[in-house]
Amino acid sequence: MDELNIGRQPALHIGQRIKEELERQERTVSWFARKLYCDRSNVYKIFRRSTIDTELLLRISLILNYDFFGEYRERVAANSATNPPAAN
C-alpha cells in the first residue's frame, strides 16, 4: 500500500458523495429509502459509510442515475499517472 501513494489523495467518502448527489438532485431521503426498499434510518447509515458493498453501490448508481464507480476510476487513473508500474 505504501508504494501506491494513496495517502496523498483525499479519501473518497462514498456515503458523503451519495448524500451530495441526492441533494443535488433535490431528492428526499424518504424517496431514496423507498427506491432502496429500506428504512430512512438505513439511508442515514449509508451516508455515514466511508466504504460500501459494490452491489449496493450499483443499486444506488442505478437509482440516482449517477456513476459512483467513475469516482473510483478517476482515483485509479490519477494514481496510475503519478505511479507508473515498475519495470521488472
C-alpha positions as CSV (number, residue, x, y, z in Angstrom):
1,M,0.0,0.0,0.0
2,D,2.8,2.5,0.8
3,E,4.1,2.4,-2.7
4,L,0.7,3.5,-4.2
5,N,0.7,6.9,-2.6
6,I,-2.9,6.6,-1.8
7,G,-2.3,8.7,1.3
8,R,-1.6,11.7,-0.9
9,Q,-5.1,11.7,-2.3
10,P,-8.0,12.9,-0.2
11,A,-10.1,9.9,1.0
12,L,-13.2,9.3,-1.0
13,H,-16.1,9.2,1.5
14,I,-18.7,7.4,-0.6
15,G,-21.5,7.9,1.8
16,Q,-21.0,11.7,1.7
17,R,-20.8,11.6,-2.1
18,I,-24.1,9.7,-2.2
19,K,-25.7,12.3,0.1
20,E,-24.4,15.1,-2.0
21,E,-25.7,13.6,-5.2
22,L,-29.1,13.0,-3.6
23,E,-29.2,16.7,-2.5
24,R,-28.0,17.9,-5.9
25,Q,-31.0,16.0,-7.5
26,E,-33.3,17.6,-4.9
27,R,-34.5,14.1,-3.8
28,T,-35.7,13.3,-0.3
29,V,-34.3,10.7,2.0
30,S,-37.8,9.2,2.1
31,W,-37.9,8.9,-1.7
32,F,-34.4,7.3,-1.7
33,A,-35.4,4.8,1.1
34,R,-38.4,3.8,-0.9
35,K,-36.3,3.2,-4.0
36,L,-33.8,1.1,-2.0
37,Y,-36.6,-0.8,-0.2
38,C,-35.3,0.2,3.2
39,D,-36.0,2.5,6.2
40,R,-34.9,6.1,6.3
41,S,-32.6,5.1,9.2
42,N,-30.7,2.8,6.9
43,V,-30.2,5.6,4.4
44,Y,-28.6,7.8,7.1
45,K,-26.3,4.9,7.9
46,I,-25.3,4.7,4.2
47,F,-24.4,8.5,4.4
48,R,-22.0,7.8,7.3
49,R,-20.2,5.0,5.4
50,S,-16.7,5.6,4.0
51,T,-16.8,2.3,2.1
52,I,-19.7,0.4,0.6
53,D,-20.5,-3.0,-0.9
54,T,-20.3,-3.0,-4.7
55,E,-23.7,-4.5,-5.3
56,L,-25.3,-1.8,-3.1
57,L,-23.3,0.9,-4.9
58,L,-24.6,-0.5,-8.2
59,R,-28.2,-0.3,-7.0
60,I,-27.6,3.3,-5.8
61,S,-25.9,4.3,-9.0
62,L,-28.9,3.0,-11.0
63,I,-31.5,4.7,-8.7
64,L,-29.7,8.0,-8.9
65,N,-28.6,7.6,-12.5
66,Y,-25.1,8.5,-11.5
67,D,-21.9,6.6,-12.0
68,F,-20.3,6.5,-8.5
69,F,-17.8,3.9,-9.8
70,G,-16.5,6.6,-12.0
71,E,-15.2,8.4,-9.0
72,Y,-13.1,5.3,-8.1
73,R,-11.9,5.0,-11.7
74,E,-10.7,8.6,-11.6
75,R,-8.7,7.8,-8.4
76,V,-7.1,4.8,-10.1
77,A,-6.2,6.8,-13.2
78,A,-4.8,9.6,-11.1
79,N,-2.7,7.1,-9.1
80,S,-1.5,5.4,-12.2
81,A,-0.4,8.7,-13.7
82,T,1.7,9.5,-10.7
83,N,2.9,6.0,-10.0
84,P,3.6,4.1,-13.3
85,P,4.1,0.3,-12.9
86,A,7.7,-0.6,-12.0
87,A,9.6,-2.4,-14.7
88,N,10.8,-5.9,-13.8
